Amino acid sequence: MVRHGVVRIININAGRGLRERLIKMGLVEGDVVEVIVNLFPGPVILRRNGMRLGLGAGMASKIIVQPLEVKR
């Protein structure tokens, strides 16, 4: 997971249980989210559709992302 910025979720490299939990949180492959805080090896805070989501380091480490450039 990157330190901060806008990213696209490329893959969720997790077992069925964690994958389902992330889906219930609204995090699926192909989604674009903003990494607000990444205190590696601590928690990660994401923003998706105006909602903030907190993930532990273990959960966040299973999410493979691609950084995106934001056009301003």
MMTF fields as JSON, N, C-alpha, C and O atoms, coordinates in Angstrom:
{
  "mmtfVersion": "1.0.0",
  "mmtfProducer": "UNKNOWN",
  "numBonds": 287,
  "numAtoms": 288,
  "numGroups": 72,
  "numChains": 1,
  "numModels": 1,
  "chainsPerModel": [1],
  "groupsPerChain": [72],
  "chainIdList": ["A"],
  "bondAtomList": [4, 2, 8, 6, 12, 10, 16, 14, 20, 18, 24, 22, 28, 26, 32, 30, 36, 34, 40, 38, 44, 42, 48, 46, 52, 50, 56, 54, 60, 58, 64, 62, 68, 66, 72, 70, 76, 74, 80, 78, 84, 82, 88, 86, 92, 90, 96, 94, 100, 98, 104, 102, 108, 106, 112, 110, 116, 114, 120, 118, 124, 122, 128, 126, 132, 130, 136, 134, 140, 138, 144, 142, 148, 146, 152, 150, 156, 154, 160, 158, 164, 162, 168, 166, 172, 170, 176, 174, 180, 178, 184, 182, 188, 186, 192, 190, 196, 194, 200, 198, 204, 202, 208, 206, 212, 210, 216, 214, 220, 218, 224, 222, 228, 226, 232, 230, 236, 234, 240, 238, 244, 242, 248, 246, 252, 250, 256, 254, 260, 258, 264, 262, 268, 266, 272, 270, 276, 274, 280, 278, 284, 282],
  "bondOrderList": [1, 1, 1, 1, 1, 1, 1, 1, 1, 1, 1, 1, 1, 1, 1, 1, 1, 1, 1, 1, 1, 1, 1, 1, 1, 1, 1, 1, 1, 1, 1, 1, 1, 1, 1, 1, 1, 1, 1, 1, 1, 1, 1, 1, 1, 1, 1, 1, 1, 1, 1, 1, 1, 1, 1, 1, 1, 1, 1, 1, 1, 1, 1, 1, 1, 1, 1, 1, 1, 1, 1],
  "groupList": [{"groupName": "MET", "atomNameList": ["N", "CA", "C", "O"], "elementList": ["N", "C", "C", "O"], "formalChargeList": [0, 0, 0, 0], "bondAtomList": [1, 0, 2, 1, 3, 2], "bondOrderList": [1, 1, 2], "singleLetterCode": "M", "chemCompType": "L-PEPTIDE LINKING"}, {"groupName": "VAL", "atomNameList": ["N", "CA", "C", "O"], "elementList": ["N", "C", "C", "O"], "formalChargeList": [0, 0, 0, 0], "bondAtomList": [1, 0, 2, 1, 3, 2], "bondOrderList": [1, 1, 2], "singleLetterCode": "V", "chemCompType": "L-PEPTIDE LINKING"}, {"groupName": "ARG", "atomNameList": ["N", "CA", "C", "O"], "elementList": ["N", "C", "C", "O"], "formalChargeList": [0, 0, 0, 0], "bondAtomList": [1, 0, 2, 1, 3, 2], "bondOrderList": [1, 1, 2], "singleLetterCode": "R", "chemCompType": "L-PEPTIDE LINKING"}, {"groupName": "HIS", "atomNameList": ["N", "CA", "C", "O"], "elementList": ["N", "C", "C", "O"], "formalChargeList": [0, 0, 0, 0], "bondAtomList": [1, 0, 2, 1, 3, 2], "bondOrderList": [1, 1, 2], "singleLetterCode": "H", "chemCompType": "L-PEPTIDE LINKING"}, {"groupName": "GLY", "atomNameList": ["N", "CA", "C", "O"], "elementList": ["N", "C", "C", "O"], "formalChargeList": [0, 0, 0, 0], "bondAtomList": [1, 0, 2, 1, 3, 2], "bondOrderList": [1, 1, 2], "singleLetterCode": "G", "chemCompType": "PEPTIDE LINKING"}, {"groupName": "ILE", "atomNameList": ["N", "CA", "C", "O"], "elementList": ["N", "C", "C", "O"], "formalChargeList": [0, 0, 0, 0], "bondAtomList": [1, 0, 2, 1, 3, 2], "bondOrderList": [1, 1, 2], "singleLetterCode": "I", "chemCompType": "L-PEPTIDE LINKING"}, {"groupName": "ASN", "atomNameList": ["N", "CA", "C", "O"], "elementList": ["N", "C", "C", "O"], "formalChargeList": [0, 0, 0, 0], "bondAtomList": [1, 0, 2, 1, 3, 2], "bondOrderList": [1, 1, 2], "singleLetterCode": "N", "chemCompType": "L-PEPTIDE LINKING"}, {"groupName": "ALA", "atomNameList": ["N", "CA", "C", "O"], "elementList": ["N", "C", "C", "O"], "formalChargeList": [0, 0, 0, 0], "bondAtomList": [1, 0, 2, 1, 3, 2], "bondOrderList": [1, 1, 2], "singleLetterCode": "A", "chemCompType": "L-PEPTIDE LINKING"}, {"groupName": "LEU", "atomNameList": ["N", "CA", "C", "O"], "elementList": ["N", "C", "C", "O"], "formalChargeList": [0, 0, 0, 0], "bondAtomList": [1, 0, 2, 1, 3, 2], "bondOrderList": [1, 1, 2], "singleLetterCode": "L", "chemCompType": "L-PEPTIDE LINKING"}, {"groupName": "GLU", "atomNameList": ["N", "CA", "C", "O"], "elementList": ["N", "C", "C", "O"], "formalChargeList": [0, 0, 0, 0], "bondAtomList": [1, 0, 2, 1, 3, 2], "bondOrderList": [1, 1, 2], "singleLetterCode": "E", "chemCompType": "L-PEPTIDE LINKING"}, {"groupName": "LYS", "atomNameList": ["N", "CA", "C", "O"], "elementList": ["N", "C", "C", "O"], "formalChargeList": [0, 0, 0, 0], "bondAtomList": [1, 0, 2, 1, 3, 2], "bondOrderList": [1, 1, 2], "singleLetterCode": "K", "chemCompType": "L-PEPTIDE LINKING"}, {"groupName": "ASP", "atomNameList": ["N", "CA", "C", "O"], "elementList": ["N", "C", "C", "O"], "formalChargeList": [0, 0, 0, 0], "bondAtomList": [1, 0, 2, 1, 3, 2], "bondOrderList": [1, 1, 2], "singleLetterCode": "D", "chemCompType": "L-PEPTIDE LINKING"}, {"groupName": "PHE", "atomNameList": ["N", "CA", "C", "O"], "elementList": ["N", "C", "C", "O"], "formalChargeList": [0, 0, 0, 0], "bondAtomList": [1, 0, 2, 1, 3, 2], "bondOrderList": [1, 1, 2], "singleLetterCode": "F", "chemCompType": "L-PEPTIDE LINKING"}, {"groupName": "PRO", "atomNameList": ["N", "CA", "C", "O"], "elementList": ["N", "C", "C", "O"], "formalChargeList": [0, 0, 0, 0], "bondAtomList": [1, 0, 2, 1, 3, 2], "bondOrderList": [1, 1, 2], "singleLetterCode": "P", "chemCompType": "L-PEPTIDE LINKING"}, {"groupName": "SER", "atomNameList": ["N", "CA", "C", "O"], "elementList": ["N", "C", "C", "O"], "formalChargeList": [0, 0, 0, 0], "bondAtomList": [1, 0, 2, 1, 3, 2], "bondOrderList": [1, 1, 2], "singleLetterCode": "S", "chemCompType": "L-PEPTIDE LINKING"}, {"groupName": "GLN", "atomNameList": ["N", "CA", "C", "O"], "elementList": ["N", "C", "C", "O"], "formalChargeList": [0, 0, 0, 0], "bondAtomList": [1, 0, 2, 1, 3, 2], "bondOrderList": [1, 1, 2], "singleLetterCode": "Q", "chemCompType": "L-PEPTIDE LINKING"}],
  "groupTypeList": [0, 1, 2, 3, 4, 1, 1, 2, 5, 5, 6, 5, 6, 7, 4, 2, 4, 8, 2, 9, 2, 8, 5, 10, 0, 4, 8, 1, 9, 4, 11, 1, 1, 9, 1, 5, 1, 6, 8, 12, 13, 4, 13, 1, 5, 8, 2, 2, 6, 4, 0, 2, 8, 4, 8, 4, 7, 4, 0, 7, 14, 10, 5, 5, 1, 15, 13, 8, 9, 1, 10, 2],
  "groupIdList": [1, 2, 3, 4, 5, 6, 7, 8, 9, 10, 11, 12, 13, 14, 15, 16, 17, 18, 19, 20, 21, 22, 23, 24, 25, 26, 27, 28, 29, 30, 31, 32, 33, 34, 35, 36, 37, 38, 39, 40, 41, 42, 43, 44, 45, 46, 47, 48, 49, 50, 51, 52, 53, 54, 55, 56, 57, 58, 59, 60, 61, 62, 63, 64, 65, 66, 67, 68, 69, 70, 71, 72],
  "secStructList": [7, 7, 1, 1, 3, 3, 3, 3, 3, 3, 3, 3, 7, 7, 7, 2, 2, 2, 2, 2, 2, 2, 2, 2, 6, 6, 7, 7, 6, 6, 7, 3, 3, 3, 3, 3, 3, 3, 7, 6, 6, 1, 7, 3, 3, 3, 3, 3, 6, 6, 3, 3, 3, 3, 3, 7, 2, 2, 2, 2, 6, 6, 3, 3, 3, 3, 3, 7, 7, 7, 7, 7],
  "xCoordList": [0.866, 0.0, 0.907, 1.937, 0.513, 1.305, 1.089, 0.163, 1.931, 1.855, 0.611, -0.07, 0.321, -0.871, -1.136, -0.261, -2.338, -2.693, -3.832, -4.378, -4.166, -5.26, -4.705, -3.705, -5.377, -4.916, -6.103, -7.251, -5.797, -6.784, -6.445, -5.284, -7.447, -7.24, -7.088, -8.015, -5.919, -5.615, -5.981, -6.533, -5.674, -5.899, -6.045, -5.45, -6.844, -6.929, -6.376, -7.032, -5.167, -4.42, -4.71, -3.843, -5.956, -6.383, -7.267, -7.738, -7.472, -8.369, -9.821, -10.131, -10.691, -12.116, -12.714, -13.483, -12.368, -12.93, -12.589, -13.471, -11.318, -10.894, -11.426, -11.85, -11.41, -11.936, -13.404, -13.809, -14.194, -15.613, -15.78, -16.669, -14.937, -15.006, -14.713, -15.4, -13.696, -13.359, -14.466, -14.759, -15.079, -16.196, -17.349, -17.976, -17.631, -18.699, -18.386, -19.294, -17.105, -16.683, -16.728, -16.548, -16.971, -17.054, -15.753, -15.632, -14.772, -13.475, -13.385, -13.293, -13.412, -13.333, -12.301, -11.94, -11.841, -10.865, -11.436, -12.593, -10.613, -11.028, -11.471, -11.534, -11.778, -12.198, -11.053, -9.883, -11.415, -10.449, -10.717, -11.845, -9.669, -9.777, -8.63, -7.644, -8.771, -7.696, -7.089, -7.807, -5.773, -5.061, -4.817, -4.058, -5.466, -5.329, -4.142, -3.328, -4.045, -2.957, -2.469, -3.268, -1.157, -0.55, 0.631, 1.72, 0.4, 1.435, 2.142, 2.263, 2.605, 3.242, 4.302, 5.138, 4.31, 3.515, 2.227, 1.785, 1.631, 0.399, -0.822, -0.843, -1.839, -3.11, -3.052, -2.172, -4.038, -4.209, -5.633, -6.58, -5.777, -7.104, -7.326, -6.526, -8.441, -8.804, -10.056, -10.852, -10.226, -11.476, -12.045, -11.364, -13.315, -14.019, -15.423, -16.177, -15.775, -17.103, -17.449, -18.58, -16.478, -16.722, -16.716, -16.873, -16.538, -16.535, -15.1, -14.339, -14.744, -13.411, -13.462, -14.377, -12.464, -12.36, -10.998, -9.978, -10.972, -9.718, -9.399, -10.249, -8.176, -7.71, -6.446, -5.611, -6.311, -5.063, -3.991, -4.29, -2.75, -1.634, -1.743, -1.418, -2.194, -2.312, -3.315, -3.046, -4.475, -5.496, -4.984, -5.103, -4.419, -3.951, -2.856, -2.761, -2.032, -0.928, -1.424, -0.667, -2.662, -3.236, -3.82, -4.188, -3.907, -4.505, -3.396, -2.554, -3.406, -2.411, -3.013, -4.111, -2.288, -2.819, -1.869, -0.689, -2.436, -1.667, -1.898, -3.044, -0.843, -1.026, -1.569, -1.193, -2.452, -3.018, -2.642, -2.523, -2.454, -2.198, -3.536, -4.412, -3.685, -4.917, -4.722, -3.788, -5.6, -5.515, -6.18, -7.311, -5.475, -6.009, -6.222, -6.669],
  "yCoordList": [-1.178, 0.0, 1.234, 1.259, 2.24, 3.468, 4.336, 4.091, 5.335, 6.196, 7.089, 7.229, 7.689, 8.526, 8.764, 8.546, 9.209, 9.503, 8.62, 7.797, 8.817, 8.084, 6.827, 6.872, 5.701, 4.409, 3.607, 3.838, 2.667, 1.692, 0.344, -0.067, -0.336, -1.669, -2.652, -2.843, -3.268, -4.193, -5.625, -6.371, -6.0, -7.373, -7.381, -6.566, -8.311, -8.555, -9.953, -10.952, -10.005, -11.253, -11.839, -11.863, -12.315, -12.775, -14.006, -14.341, -14.658, -15.801, -15.367, -14.176, -16.344, -16.086, -15.191, -14.278, -15.446, -14.676, -13.203, -12.352, -12.896, -11.496, -10.841, -9.686, -11.554, -11.01, -10.603, -9.517, -11.486, -11.18, -9.991, -9.161, -9.914, -8.786, -7.465, -6.47, -7.453, -6.237, -5.867, -4.686, -6.861, -6.6, -5.96, -5.022, -6.46, -5.872, -4.438, -3.64, -4.113, -2.739, -1.876, -0.66, -2.509, -1.778, -1.699, -0.886, -2.52, -2.512, -3.723, -4.86, -3.462, -4.541, -4.181, -3.015, -5.184, -4.975, -4.03, -4.155, -3.082, -2.095, -0.779, 0.232, -0.764, 0.466, 1.466, 1.092, 2.741, 3.818, 4.376, 4.747, 4.435, 4.939, 5.909, 5.936, 6.696, 7.607, 7.104, 6.842, 6.97, 6.629, 7.944, 8.794, 8.105, 9.333, 9.228, 10.148, 8.105, 7.881, 6.454, 5.521, 6.287, 4.961, 5.016, 5.469, 4.554, 4.585, 3.235, 2.655, 2.743, 1.437, 1.333, 2.231, 0.314, -0.908, -0.846, -1.866, 0.305, 0.463, 0.589, 0.071, 1.276, 1.347, 2.18, 3.019, 1.906, 2.629, 3.179, 2.471, 4.438, 5.035, 5.385, 6.087, 4.875, 5.093, 5.948, 5.983, 6.638, 7.337, 6.755, 6.666, 6.361, 5.831, 6.407, 6.205, 7.119, 7.741, 8.581, 8.534, 9.354, 10.238, 9.56, 10.231, 8.246, 7.499, 7.1, 6.678, 7.238, 6.828, 5.406, 5.038, 4.616, 3.231, 3.023, 3.404, 2.429, 2.117, 0.645, -0.209, 0.351, -1.029, -1.225, -0.325, -2.385, -2.733, -3.028, -3.23, -3.051, -3.279, -4.633, -4.747, -5.654, -6.981, -7.005, -7.569, -6.396, -6.32, -5.517, -5.94, -4.366, -3.475, -4.122, -3.873, -4.949, -5.58, -6.578, -6.962, -6.998, -7.953, -7.266, -7.93, -5.935, -5.187, -4.654, -3.868, -5.092, -4.655, -3.489, -3.599, -2.372, -1.165, -0.627, -0.974, 0.237, 0.946, 2.436, 2.884, 3.218, 4.656, 5.295, 4.905, 6.274, 7.01, 8.463, 8.991, 9.11, 10.548, 11.26, 10.917, 12.246, 13.027, 14.27, 15.036, 14.482, 15.689, 16.829, 16.701, 17.947, 19.106, 20.24, 21.314],
  "zCoordList": [0.0, 0.0, 0.0, 0.673, -0.753, -0.837, 0.409, 1.182, 0.601, 1.79, 1.778, 2.795, 0.624, 0.491, -0.984, -1.822, -1.298, -2.678, -3.173, -2.438, -4.426, -5.056, -5.716, -6.432, -5.461, -5.987, -6.517, -6.138, -7.397, -7.874, -7.248, -7.24, -6.729, -6.162, -7.322, -8.109, -7.418, -8.499, -8.11, -8.919, -6.882, -6.433, -4.92, -4.215, -4.443, -3.007, -2.788, -3.082, -2.271, -2.117, -0.738, 0.136, -0.556, 0.763, 0.622, -0.464, 1.739, 1.774, 1.669, 1.639, 1.615, 1.416, 2.504, 2.202, 3.756, 4.86, 4.793, 4.906, 4.611, 4.545, 3.284, 3.318, 2.183, 0.925, 1.102, 0.688, 1.719, 1.949, 2.891, 2.702, 3.887, 4.83, 4.125, 4.356, 3.265, 2.523, 1.54, 1.356, 0.911, 0.001, 0.77, 0.279, 1.97, 2.789, 3.185, 3.42, 3.258, 3.548, 2.287, 2.355, 1.138, -0.119, -0.881, -1.798, -0.53, -1.211, -2.126, -1.665, -3.436, -4.415, -5.482, -5.648, -6.189, -7.253, -8.3, -8.701, -8.738, -9.723, -9.104, -9.803, -7.818, -7.142, -7.053, -6.968, -7.075, -6.857, -5.47, -5.147, -4.646, -3.285, -3.023, -3.759, -1.974, -1.572, -0.27, 0.696, -0.244, 0.986, 1.719, 1.251, 2.872, 3.652, 4.593, 4.683, 5.294, 6.253, 6.097, 6.02, 6.049, 6.046, 7.009, 6.655, 8.214, 9.248, 9.337, 10.416, 8.188, 8.139, 9.221, 9.324, 10.012, 9.962, 10.773, 11.302, 10.876, 11.645, 10.759, 9.642, 11.253, 10.537, 9.259, 9.065, 8.392, 7.136, 7.131, 7.472, 6.744, 6.623, 5.161, 4.542, 4.618, 3.226, 3.149, 4.087, 2.028, 1.751, 0.462, -0.559, 0.541, -0.624, -0.621, 0.33, -1.676, -1.798, -0.573, -0.088, -0.066, 1.06, 2.415, 3.435, 2.456, 3.712, 4.054, 3.183, 5.319, 5.768, 6.311, 7.048, 5.932, 6.378, 7.017, 6.443, 8.187, 8.862, 8.73, 8.98, 8.339, 8.199, 9.015, 9.113, 9.591, 10.249, 9.214, 8.037, 9.655, 8.737, 8.042, 6.86, 8.759, 8.156, 7.023, 5.962, 7.241, 6.189, 5.005, 3.855, 5.293, 4.225, 3.392, 2.19, 4.018, 3.282, 2.243, 1.352, 2.34, 1.385, 0.155, -0.815, 0.194, -0.91, -1.805, -1.371, -3.062, -4.045, -4.823, -5.368, -4.871, -5.506, -6.572, -6.628, -7.417, -8.432, -8.203, -8.244, -7.962, -7.779, -9.059, -10.165, -8.898, -10.027, -9.904, -8.798, -11.03, -11.033, -11.073, -11.866, -10.219, -10.19, -11.021, -10.788, -11.996, -12.837, -12.097, -11.628, -11.993, -11.28, -12.24, -11.837]
}
